[in-house]
Amino acid sequence: MITRLNAIERRIKRVRARIKRENQGKIKLSVHRTNKHIYAQLIELETGKVLASSSDAKIEKGTKTEKALAVGKEIGEKAVAKKIKSVVFDRAAYKYHGRVKAVCEGAREAKLTI
């Protein structure tokens, strides 16, 4: 029997394996979501070094989705400032919907190719 936890673990492995296999030498945009906040990081795939990060902890006004869009724009601007033009989107076990999708769209608005 497949439990919910097993399904989540399988989804994480599937997404991360695809990212690792297809995108050697690139930068990934990793998203972490909690019930209250959303976090985004630019991570170098080969070394695991964090190049930039952003969260909605300082943003006070707006809905969760609007805050996620602002986080995406902020991380996109940081990437462009570091001369990073394209990244790989790592959504982990989260579905591409709602706040996770808003982060991705915000980064695209900041001229970051995903």
C-alpha positions as CSV (number, residue, x, y, z in Angstrom):
1,M,0.0,0.0,0.0
2,I,1.3,3.5,-0.9
3,T,0.9,6.0,1.9
4,R,0.9,9.7,1.5
5,L,4.4,10.0,2.9
6,N,5.8,7.4,0.4
7,A,4.1,9.3,-2.5
8,I,5.7,12.6,-1.4
9,E,9.1,10.9,-1.0
10,R,8.8,9.4,-4.5
11,R,7.8,12.7,-6.0
12,I,10.9,14.4,-4.4
13,K,13.2,11.8,-5.7
14,R,11.7,11.9,-9.2
15,V,12.0,15.7,-9.4
16,R,15.5,15.9,-8.0
17,A,16.8,13.1,-10.1
18,R,15.6,14.8,-13.3
19,I,17.2,18.1,-12.3
20,K,20.5,16.4,-11.5
21,R,20.5,14.2,-14.6
22,E,19.6,16.9,-17.2
23,N,21.3,20.0,-15.8
24,Q,24.9,19.5,-14.8
25,G,26.8,22.7,-14.2
26,K,23.7,24.9,-13.9
27,I,22.1,26.9,-11.1
28,K,18.9,25.8,-9.5
29,L,16.1,28.0,-8.1
30,S,14.9,26.0,-5.0
31,V,11.6,26.8,-3.4
32,H,10.6,25.9,0.2
33,R,7.0,26.6,1.3
34,T,5.6,26.6,4.8
35,N,2.1,27.4,6.0
36,K,3.1,31.0,6.7
37,H,6.1,31.8,4.6
38,I,7.9,31.0,1.3
39,Y,11.6,30.9,0.7
40,A,13.7,30.8,-2.5
41,Q,17.4,30.1,-3.0
42,L,19.8,30.1,-5.9
43,I,22.0,27.0,-5.5
44,E,25.0,25.9,-7.6
45,L,24.3,22.3,-8.5
46,E,27.8,21.0,-8.5
47,T,29.0,22.4,-5.2
48,G,25.8,23.0,-3.3
49,K,26.8,26.6,-2.6
50,V,23.9,29.1,-2.0
51,L,24.5,32.1,-4.2
52,A,21.4,34.2,-3.2
53,S,18.3,33.8,-1.1
54,S,15.0,35.6,-0.5
55,S,11.9,35.2,1.7
56,D,8.7,36.9,2.4
57,A,9.5,37.6,6.1
58,K,10.1,41.3,5.5
59,I,7.0,41.8,3.2
60,E,4.1,42.9,5.3
61,K,1.2,43.7,3.0
62,G,-0.6,41.4,0.5
63,T,-1.8,37.9,0.3
64,K,0.4,34.8,0.5
65,T,0.4,34.6,-3.3
66,E,1.3,38.3,-3.8
67,K,4.1,37.9,-1.3
68,A,5.4,34.8,-3.3
69,L,5.3,36.8,-6.5
70,A,7.4,39.5,-4.8
71,V,9.9,36.9,-3.5
72,G,10.2,35.6,-7.1
73,K,10.9,39.1,-8.4
74,E,13.4,39.7,-5.7
75,I,15.3,36.5,-6.3
76,G,15.2,37.1,-10.1
77,E,16.7,40.6,-9.6
78,K,19.5,39.1,-7.4
79,A,20.2,36.5,-10.1
80,V,20.3,39.1,-12.9
81,A,22.7,41.2,-10.7
82,K,25.0,38.2,-10.4
83,K,24.8,37.8,-14.2
84,I,22.8,34.6,-14.0
85,K,20.5,34.4,-17.0
86,S,18.9,30.9,-16.7
87,V,18.2,28.6,-13.9
88,V,16.5,25.2,-13.3
89,F,13.3,25.3,-11.2
90,D,13.4,22.9,-8.2
91,R,9.9,22.7,-6.7
92,A,10.7,19.7,-4.5
93,A,7.5,17.8,-3.6
94,Y,5.3,20.9,-4.2
95,K,2.9,20.9,-7.0
96,Y,3.4,23.7,-9.6
97,H,0.4,25.6,-8.4
98,G,-0.4,28.7,-6.2
99,R,2.5,30.2,-4.3
100,V,5.1,27.9,-5.9
101,K,3.9,29.0,-9.4
102,A,3.9,32.6,-8.3
103,V,7.6,32.5,-7.3
104,C,8.4,31.1,-10.7
105,E,6.3,33.7,-12.5
106,G,8.0,36.5,-10.4
107,A,11.4,35.3,-11.4
108,R,10.4,35.3,-15.1
109,E,9.1,38.8,-14.7
110,A,12.6,39.8,-13.6
111,K,14.0,38.5,-16.9
112,L,15.2,35.2,-15.6
113,T,14.9,32.2,-17.9
114,I,13.5,29.1,-16.3
